[in-house]
Every structure is written in C-alpha cells, then in structure tokens.
Amino acid sequence: MIKRRNAQAKRLFVLDTNVLMHDPSCLFRFQEHDLFLPMVVLEELDKGKKGMSEVARNVRQVSRFLDDMMENVSQAEIDAGLTIPTYGTLGEGEHGRLYFQTRHLPDKLPDTLPGQSPDNTILATALALQDEYPERDVTLVSKDINLRIKAAVVGVPAEDYHNDQVLDDVSLLYSGESELPGAFWEQHSKDMHSWQEEGRTFYRVAGPDTTDWYPNQCLYMDGEAGFEAMVRRREDNGDAIIELVNDYRSTRHAVWGIAARNREQNFALNMLMDPEIDFVTLLGTAGTGKTLLALAAGLAQVLDHNRYREIVMTRVTVPVGDDIGFLPGTEEEKMTPWMGALMDNLEVLTQSEGGEWGRAATDDLLRSRIRIHSLNFMRGRTFLNKYIILDEAQNLTAKQMKTLITRAGPGTKIVCLGNVAQIDTPYLTETTSGLTYVVDRFKEWPHSGHITLLRGERSRLADFASDTL
C-alpha cells in the first residue's frame, strides 16, 4: 500500500517503459518524490532485455538497479515501498520510495480506449491510482507523445522526461563566437598589452567584457578596424589572452586546396588545424561545408604535416527513408554506402589535380590513409594518433557520445559534425541530442573548440531550398 505521509509535498510518478529504456538512471532522478512501476512495465522490460542494441543494454542496467534495490528485502517491505538509494551524484537529499504494482487495481479506463495494449494498461493504472489516492499528485511520465495525449484526454497529468535535457531551448546553445562592440579598442587600449610569439600575435585584455568568454571562443569585430581572434586562456586575475587567427581565405593559405569562404569557416579551419585543440564540434545546416573542411584539414595534417597517422570516419547508420536491408561485405564495405559525403568531398579535394594522377591519388588516399568504421564496434577500442571525423553526430545520445570520445588515445583529435535540426533518432530532440550535450559540456575545456557555421556555400539552388522549403 502506498504511504500517504508528506502527501502534500511528495508527488507520485508513474513511469512508462520507454523512460527506463531511455535512461536507466531515471530511477534516481526524481529527488524526494515517489515512483510507481506498473507490472506491465516489468513485462515490457523483460521482452526488451535481449540483444546488443543500446536499448537492450539500458534494459539490462535497469534490471540490475532493481535487483540491487530488492536484495534481502521482505514482501512486507516491497508492499510498503523501497527506499530509493543514492546512485553516484544523483539522488542526494531526501529520498523517495519505489512502489511496485503488487495487487490488482480496478480498471477505470473509459470505453473510448478499448483493448489491453501496454500503453492503455499503464494509463488505466494511473487512473486507478488517482481515484485511490485523491490527495496525491499522480503524474504519468512517458517519452511517448501519443500516450501523453491520451492521458490528457482522460484527465491524467502527463509529462515528458526532461532530466536528460541539456537546455531549455536550443537557441540558448553556445554558438562559439561573439561579436565585439565597435568601441572595443577605445575601451581597452589603455590596459591592453600585445606581443608576438613565433609569428603569432597575442593580446592581454582586462575588464568586465572578458567574464563571459570561454577558452577558444571566436571573437570578431566588423568595420575598418575589424579583426578576428580566439580566446586562448583566462588568467586567475580575470584577464583574457586572445590570439589573432590565421586567414585561410586566400588561396595562398588554403588547406589542401580549400580556402575559407566566410568568417565562420575561417574560424573552423583555425580550430581544425590547431594541434592544441583535441576536440572540435561543427554545427551547421546542409551545405555549410562541415565535412569538406574537416576532411581537408585531416588530409593536410595526415599527409603534409604527419601529425596524425590516418583519418577515421564514422557515423550513425540511421536511414532517412525505408531501410534497404542488409549490406554485403566487410565492415568498411558495409559502411561505404553511408559515406557518400566522404566520396563527394574527396572528389572536390582532388579535382584540381585532374587526369589519371588525380584518380590514382584519390584511390590511394582511400586505401591507405582513410579508414571507415562503424560505431557498433567502438567499445573497448583505443585510437592512437588518429584524426577521427564523426558525421551526423546529432543522432547520437549523450551516452553514445561518451562511448566514442573515451576511445581517444594519446595524440588523437576528434571532430564532431552535425545539424541538430535534422535528428532521425526516436526520443532525441534538439535539446537532448548528444551533440548538444557535448557542445555545452566542453565549452569550458581549454582543449576544445566549437563554431556554428551559418552560411551555406554549396550552391544558389541549395541555399534557396534551405531558406524556403
């Protein structure tokens, strides 16, 4: 039986199966409030435990959590509700209780929702709990939008699971650049100190303007006195050290034949070519040059500078339309159809050579210095001195991003590309995507950089379609 102590303060959350499948640690994220697991949820967890998918692994982790909580407890303790323990940094403070459906509840489901589907059974459980404990705030938590709609229709408060949400609004996501006011030089000319090291120009800037700057943040100022710079570090006294960036717009400074066409692309090439930046994230819509810039910088550093041994390209294999079924061949052969962007950009990077030599160079690069790997086989691997390009990173969860990034060994650089407006993975949104997660979490690390590419440079047709369709 559910206890009614502190009923005014404690809420009772009925968890849907997909919440547990999405985040196994959700059991510990409801602070002092109580949780209720219908028996049909345990049945669905049992059906989803087999396999090597991320969902199956999450289900098995949920089962382990529940098994640990039920160790050496009596039937009476289960009926009274299990105290939710502290897990890592979660669950600190007052603890709620976890209740299981240990008895039959009356079916309060209206005739407009016939059948015994799992969703309707969960909804019927929430309705019965509302009637049995009217003094408690009973809320259904589900990632299923249709179930939340049905719950609202029959009068059950329903919420999405928001604890994995990085930001309230994707417009608040760190863009990686900031425009300086026109009077910046006049305001800081008296206390600004400049010097040069190895042909690079640095400035020391003090004042309140620097308090919101992050390491490797891009700064720019338009006009006659305009300049482009990057924040290199913040001093303990609040001063910021900024460095003027290299100009990759001219063909003389082109990277593997590719010159920047706008300010954001120039910032991106500076990050990609900087050996002190180990992790780079590039966001942007289709045609902004994310893959081309990353691949050009990788080829230049692998073949010209010998900074990395090879390029490793990977992406999530989520189809846009209907799946065409299994693909034949080895791992690289199976991944080749997913790497059309690689082939297209290699054609751009080698077209200036022309003739048989250009085609031979392309084949040689593909064969000897570029490796295509699947994300499915990343666990347990360690990449040494590799230049890793992760394309379509918006389709990864935060946990999958962690799995990939922690594969990086000494001398490895990881470049994540994506567009959070084109998410194809179920249960992921712009604010819960793993790409959004790493952009927000890495912005204060001095060896990471981020920039959002704004202008499409593919063609006038692609630009018009992107703006109007």
N, C-alpha and C positions, 0 to 999 in steps of 0.2 A: 504494500500500500504506500502511496506517495505521501510523505510527511508534509504538513502544512505550516511548519514553523517558518517564521520570517516570510510568510506568503506575500506580504506587501512589497518586499524588496526583491525576492527571487522570482525569476521567470522560468518557465518550463519550455524547453526547446525540444520539439520532435524532429529527429534527424532523418532525412531521406538517405537512401543508399548512395546516391551519386556524390553527396558531400563527403562521405567517408572514403569513397573511391578517389575523389579528387585530392583530398588532403587527410592522410591518416592521423595527423596530429591535431585535427579539429576537436578531438575529444578533450583536449586540454586548453582550448582557446576561448571558452565561454565564462571564464573567471568564476564568480560565485554562483552562477546560475545553474539550474539542474537540467539534465539531459534525459530524454526518453527514447529508447530503441524499440520500435515495434518488432515482433517476431518475424514478419515478412522481410524486414531489412536483413536480419541474420541469415534468412534463407537465400536472399539475393547475393549476399557476400559469399556464401558457400558455393554458389554457382559460378561466381566470378574469380575464384581463387586460382584456377589452373591457367597455365601459360606463362610466357616470358614477357608479356607486354607490361607497360608501366602501370596500367590499371590493375593487372593481376598482382604485381608486386605490392601495390598500395593496399590491396585487399588483404594480402597475407600479413602485412605490417599491422593493419587494424586488428586482425585476429590475434596477433601476438600481444598487442596492447591490452585487449580484452582478457586474454588468458592470464596475463600478469596481474591484472586487477582482481580476477576471480580466484587467485591461488589461495588455498587454505581458508576460504570463507564458507560459511554455512548457508543453508537455504533461507534461514531467517534473515541473515544479513543481506542476501540478494533481494529479498522481498522489501527490506527496509531501505534499499538503495546503497550502492557502493560509493564511498568517498573517492572522488577523482584525485589521484595523486599529482604531485608536481613532476613535470617532464621537462628537463633541460631548463631553459629560461622561461618556459611557459607555465601558466597555472600558478604563479606566485600570488600570495594574498589568500583571502578566504576561498575555500574550496566548495564547489557544488557537489551534487550527487548524481550518479548514473543509475537510471531505473530501466529495467527490462520488462517487457510485457509477459508477466507470469500468470495471467489469467485471461479468460475470455471477456472482451468488452462488448457491450451492446452495439449493434450495427445502427448507426444514426445517419447513414448515407441516404440522401434523397433518391427518389425513384428516377430522377433525371440523370443519375450516374449509375447505370446498372452494371453488372458484371463483377468479377473478382480479380481484376488486374491488380498488380502490386501497388501501383500509384493510388488507385481507389481504396485499397485496403489501408494504406498509410493515412489517407485523408479521412477515412472512417475512424481510425484510431484517434486522430487529432480531434475530431468532432466529439467522440465519446469522452475524451479527457476534459474537453471544455465543459460538458454537461456535468461531469462528476466532480470537478473542482472549479466551480464558477469564480472563486476568489483568486484564482491564479491566472496569470497571463500566459496562455498556451499559444506558442508560435511554431509554425512549421518552417523548417529551414531546408531549402532544396535548390539545386542548380538547374532544375528542370523548369523552364519558363511556363510551359503548359500546365504543369501541376500547380504552380503558384497562381495561375489564372483561375483554375478550377477551385482552388482553396478560397480565393477571394469571392468567387461566385456563391459558394455555400457558406460563407461567413467565418472562415478560419484565417486569422492573420498569418501571412507567409512572407518570408524574407529570403533573399539570395545570401549565399555565404560570402561575406566581404572580407574576411580576415586575411585572405591572400592578396587583397587589392593593394597595390603599391601606392597609387594616387587616387584622389577623389575624381580627378578629371585629367585626361591625357594632355590637355592644353597646359597643365602645370609641369609637364615633363621638362627636365633640363635640356635646353637646346644646344648647349656647348659654346655659344658665342654671345657676346654682349656689345652693344654699340656705346661708345663713349661720347659724352656731350661735346659740343663744338668748343667750349671754353676749357677743355681738359688741360691743355698745355699751359694756359694762363693761370689756372688754379694751382698747378703743381710745379711750375717752372722754378720756383724758389727753393723747394726742398727735394727736387728730383736730381739724382746723380746718375750719370751714364758712363759706360766703359765698354771696351771691346775685348773679346777673348777668341782667338783662333778665327778671326774674321766675322764673328757674331756680335751683334750689338745688344747690350743689356741696359735696362733702366731700373732704378730703385724708386718705387712710388709709395708715398705715405699718405695717410688721410682716411676719412670715412668711406671713400669710394671703394677701397680695397677689401672691406669686411665681407662682402658677398661674393668675392672671387674664389673660384676653385682652381686647383692645380691643372695646368694645361688648358684652361679655358681660353677661348679665342676672343680677342678684343679688336675692334676696328673703329675707325673714325673716318667719315666721308669728308669731302671738301678738298681745298687746296693743301691743307696741312694734314691730309688723311694718312693713316698708316694702319698696318695690320701687325698684330703681335699676339704672343701667347704667354699666359701666366706660368712661370716656371716653378715658383715656390712662394710660400708665405713665411715670413720671418716671425720669431717669437714676439717681437715688439709691434707686430701688426703690419710692417712694411711688406710690400709685394715686389718680387723680382720678375720683370717681364722681358721678353726677348722678341726682337723683330723677326718675323718669319721669312723664310726664303720665298722668292717669287718664282713659281713654276708655271706662270702664264706664257712666258716666251719659249719659243722652240729651242733656244739655246740651252735652257734649263729643263727641257722636257724629260719626263720619266718614262724610259722605254718607248719613246716616240709620242707619249701622251702629255699634252700641256693642259693646265687648268683653264677652264673657260669662265669661271666666276669665282667670287671670293670664297664661298664655302668649299668648292673643290680644291682651291689652293690650301686652305686650312687642312683639309682631309689629307692631301699629299704630304704636308709637313708632319702630320701625325704618323702616317704610314711609313715614312722614310726615317723617322726618329728612332734610333736603337734604344733610347731610354724609355720609350713608351711600349709596354708589353701587351697592352690590351686596348683595342680601338673598336668603337661602335659607330657605325654609319647608318643613320636613318634617312629615309627619303622615298618619294614616290617613284613610280616607274620612269626610267629614262634620265634619272639624275646622275648616273654614272658611278654608282656604288661598286658594282662588280668590276667594271673596267679599271677604275682607279686602284682598287685593291689588288687586282691581278697584275697590273703594270708595275706597281710598287714591289710586289712579290718577285716578279721576274728580274727586276733591276737589282734587288738585294740578293737574290739567289745566284744569278748568272754573272752580274757585273761586280758586285761587292763581296761575294762569297760570305755573306753574313749569316745565311741560313742554308741548310743542306738541300731542302726541297720544299715544294709547296704541297700542302694537303688541303684538298677541297672536300667539303661535305655539306649536306643539307638534309632537312626533314623530308621524307618521302610521303608528302600529303598531296594527292592529286586534286586538281581544280575541278574536273568533271568526274565522270564514271571511271572507275579503275579498269585498266585493260588486262588485269590478271598478272600471273607470274611472268618474270623475265628470265631468259636463259643466260647461262654463262657464269663467270666468276663474279666476285664482289664488284670489281671495277666495271665489268661488262654490264652487270645489273644496274649500276648507278649511272652509267653513261646517258641513258635517256633523260635522267633527271638533271643532267649537267649541260643542257643546251646552252645556258648562259655562258658557260666556260668556252664552248666551241665558238659561239658567236663572237665573244670578246677576243679570243685568240686570233680569229680571222682579222679583226680590226688591228690587233697589235703587230701582225706580221705582213699586212697587205703592202706596207711601204717597201718591203724588201722585194716582193714580186718574183715572178718566174719560178723555176724549179727550186731554187735555193730557199725561197720563202716557204714553199710547201714542205720541203725537207726539214727546215728549221722547226716548223710547226709540229711535224710528226716527232722530231727528236725531243722537243720540249715536253710533249705529252707523254712520251715513252720513258724519259729519263729523269725529269725534274718535277713533274706534276703527278701526284697520286690522288685518286678518288676513293674515298672511304665512306662507309655507311655509319650513321650514328648508332645503329643497332649493336655494333661490335666495339664500342668505345670503352666499356667497363674494363678496368684492370690495365689499360694501356698507358704508356708514358711516352710522350713525344719530345725528343731531344733535338734542339736546333732546327725546328721546323717553323714554317710560316703557314699558319692554319687559317683558312677562309671558311667561315660558317655562313652559308647563304640561307635566305628565308628564315632567319632566326626568330621572327615574330611568332612562329608556330611552335616554339619550344616552351615548356613550363619552366618555372624557376628551378625546380629540382633537376630537370634535364640540362639546363644551362650550367648548373653547378657540377653535374657529372662530367660535362665536356671540359669546362675550364680547368677543373682539377686534374685533367690529364696532362697539362702543360709541364714539361720538364725544363731544365736549365737552357737558356738561350732560345726559347720558343716565344713567338708572337702570335696572338690570336686576334683576328679581325672578324667582327660580327656585323652582318649586313641584314637589313630588313625594312619593312614598311608595316607599322602597326595598324594601318588601315586595311590591310589585306591578310587577315587571320583566317585560316581554314580549319583550325583545330577546334573541335567541340569543347565547350566550357571555358575557352580562353577568350578574353576581351582585351581591349586596348590597355586597360588599367591592370590586368592580371597577367599579361604576357611575360614570359621570361626575359625578353629583350627589354621591356620597360623596367623590369626588376633590376637587371644588371646596370642599365644606364643610371638609375637612381642610386644604387648601392656603390658604384665605382667612381662616382663623380668627385669624391674627396681623396681618392688614392693618387699619389703623385706619379705613378707609372701607368696611368690610363688616360685616354682621351676620347672625347665624343664630339660629333658635329652632326647637325641635321642639314642635309642638302635640300635646298629649296627650289632651285630652278631646273627644269627638265632640259636636257641637251640632246635628246635623241633625234627628233625631227619636228617640224612645224605641225605635221599631222598628229604625232603622238602628244605634243603639247596641247593642241586644241581638244583632242579627245579626252585628255586628263582633266581639262578645265570644265568641259561642257557636258560630258556623259556621266 
